[in-house]
Amino acid sequence: MTKEILDSDVYKELESIENPAIVYPDYYLNPFHAYDEGNLSWLAAAEADAATMSMVRRAIPNASSLEEANQIVRGNWLDAIEKHHQQYSADFSIRDILDIGCSVGVSTGYLADRFPSAKVTGLDLSPYFLSVAQYKEKKRNQRKNPISWIHANGENTGLPSKSFDLVSIPYVFHECPERAIRNIVKESFRLLRPGGTIAITDNSPKSKILQELPPVLFTLMKSTEPFLDEYYLTDLERVIKEAGFANVQTVLTDPRHRTVTATVPY
């Protein structure tokens, strides 16, 4: 997949995706995942799909196939979102979805598949990741509602207030300092309509697998994730409540990851 992407016409997508006015926050310019340029490179973008699949396999090591692991990890995440919405906001359907930190669009595609009548938008700070997302989406069968891609900062998207029913933030916060986490949660509150749902999925501090990692593996993981300690020390449920959300719920959606959902009060 990496070579296929790098040898493709993906580079042509950058011109239509990149926002030249973007000012990258300082934390985003750190090396991530052993890439000196972090997420701001073609190589990181080309390898992101493989890295995502590897994450899924690690979460469900006993799965008989990658497809089965994806069905569990993605299915449980989407089920948690639907259950929360039906419990607290069943009087309206999900029409507009924003996927903040969408990377190369894997989570965005799953959201579009689960909610085919919704207008889905993927937003990310990396124009390279978004270029790959747009390139991949163009190659698949046309959707009834095509996905839109936006190059913007999740802390200050510039999008209209109260314009979404669901804001998803997948596997983003472990790469952020606490101040960025708080800002993205506040921005999500602004973007959601009353009754709208925020859904955050990421590493669970209560995961027994992560707690029992051998010290050498945990040290290795932290060496490629500069804000991992800060993420684990952040009381995410409290941050969400302080931003004004209600009905905060946390479920372990696979052995490594939690999904935290909450509602904008009516």
N, C-alpha and C positions, 0 to 999 in steps of 0.2 A: 504493500500500500504506500509506503514512504517513497519508493522510487517512482511508482506510478504517479503520485502527486507531483513530485519534483520535476518529472519529465513531461508534465501536462501543460495545458494552457492556463493554469490557475493564476498565473501572474497578471493576466489581463483583467482579472476581477478587482485587483487592488485599486485601480483608478476610480471605479464606481463606488467602492466601499470606504476608502480612507477619508477621514475628516482631517484636513491639514491644520485645522484650528485647535485640535486636541492638545491640551497640556497634561502630560502624564504625571500622576502623583509620584512622589519620590520613592515610595515603597515598591511601586510597580517596575522600577528600573533596576531592582535587585536581580541577581542571578537566581533562577528558579529551575528545579529539576535538572541540575547539572548543565544548563544552557547559560553561557555567560551573558547573553542578551535577554535572558528570561523568556517571556512570551512574545518578544518582538523580533522574531526571526522566521524565515521560511522553513528551516529545519524543524524547529519546535512545532510549527503548525502542521507540517507533513507527518510528524510522528505522534501527534496528539491522539489520533484515532486508535493507534496501537496501544498507547499508554492507557487510554480509557478502557479498552478491552482487557488489558492486564489487571487493572484495578478491579474490574468485575470478576475476573477469575480468582483473584486473591480473596475477594469477599465470599465467594461460594466455591471453595477448593474441591468439594466433593461432587460438583455438578458434572454430569456426563458429557456436556458440551458447552461451548461458549453461548450458544443459543439458550440453553437451559439456565445458565447463570444470569444472562440478561433478563430472561423472563422473571426470575426471582427478584433481582436487584431493582430493575426498572418497574416491574409489575407492582412490587410492594410499595415503592415510592409513589407511583401514580394512584394506587388504591388508597394510600393515606391521604392524598390530596382530595380525591373524590369523596371519601368518607367524611372528611372535615367539612367540605363544602355542603354536602347533603345534610349534615347535622346542624349547621349554623346558618346556611344561606340557601336553603333549598327553594326559596321563593323566586329565584332567578337563575338563568343558565349562564354558564361561563362563555362569554362572547369574545373577550379580548384578553390575551395572555402575553406577558412579558417575561422572557427568560434572561435574567441578568447574569453575566459571566458565562455566556453560552458556549464559549470555546469554538470548536469546529462544528457545532450544531447537533451533536448526538442527542443531548437531552431535549433540544428544541424539536427535533424530529419525532421523538417519542410523545411529547406533548401534543404536537399536531395530529399524530395518529390517534391518540386517546380522545382528543376533543376536535373532531374533524370539522365541526361547524364554526369553530372559533377562528378569529384572526390572530395568528401567532407571530410574535416579533422576537428575534434573537439579538441581544445587545452584548457587546464585548469591547474591551479596551485594546485588543490586538487586531489591527487590520489584516494581519496575515492569517490569523485563525478564522476571521470572518470571510476572507477571500476563499479559503478552503471550504468553509460551510456553504457559501453561495455556489461554488463550483460543483460540489457534490450534489446539492439540491437541484441544480439545473440538469444533472445527468439522470436523475430518477424520473419516474412517471409523474406527470403534472398533477399537482394537488388541486382540489376544488378551491381551496384558499391558500395561495402560495405564501410561504414564509417570507417575512421582511427581515432585513439585517441592518443593524445600526451600529456604527462605530462611535461609542460614547463611554463616559465614565459613569458607572453605576451609582456613584455618590451624588452626582448632579447630572441627570440624564438630559435635561432640557425638554423633556416630554410634558404634555399637558397634565395638570392635576386631575385626579378622579377619572382616568381614562382606561383603567384595566380592572378586570374581575379577578385575575390571578397573577401574582408575581412569583416566579420561581427563581431560586438562587441555588444552583447545583454545584457542590464541591468547590466553592469559592472562598469561604471564610477562613479556611486553614491557611490560605495564602495572604491573609490581610492582617494588619495591625488592628487593635481594638477600635481605634478612632475611625478607621474605614468601615469596620463592621457596623458601628453605630450609625454612621452617615448613610450607609446603604439601606439599613433598616428604616431610618427616618424617611429617606427618599421613597422607599416602597410604600410606606404609609401615605405619603402625599399622592402617589400615583394611583392608589387603589380607590375604587368607588366604595361607598358604605356597603358593608356586607362582603367586601372582597377578601380574598385569602392570600396570605403570604405563605410560601412553602420553602423551607431551607433544608437541604440535605447535605450532609458532610460527615466527617469522622465523628464517631461518638466517644466522648471521654470515658464513658462507662462500658465500652466494649471490652470484654474479657480478653479477646484476641490481641487488641492493641495494648492493653495493660500488661499482658504476659509476654510481649515481644522480648527476645533476648536483648540485653543492653547494647550490644554491638549493632544490631539491626535498627534499634530505635535511634541510636546516634547517627547511623547512616541516613535514616529517613530525615532527621532534623537537619542534616548538613545540606539537603537540597530544598528544605522548606524553612526559610528564615524566620517565619512568624508562627511556627507550630506551637511553641510554648505559650505564646501570647493568646493564641486561639483557645488552647485547652484551659487557660486560666480565666477566660471570659465567660461570665454567666449569661449565656445567650438568651435563655428564657426571660431573665430580668431585663436585659437590653430591649427585648421585644415589647415587654409590658410597659417599660418606661417610654417607649415611642408612641404609646397610645393604643396598642393592640389589645384585644380581649380573646378569651377562649384559647389560651396558649396550651398546646398539646405537644408532647414529644413521644415518638415511638421508635424503637429499634427496628428499622426496616430490613436490615440484614446484619450478620454478625459483626460488621465493622462500622456501619453507618446508621445515623439517626435521621429522622425527618421531623422537623419542628414546624408546626402549622399554627396559624392564628388568624383572627378576623378583625377587620376594621369595623368598629361599632356603627350601628345604624344611627 
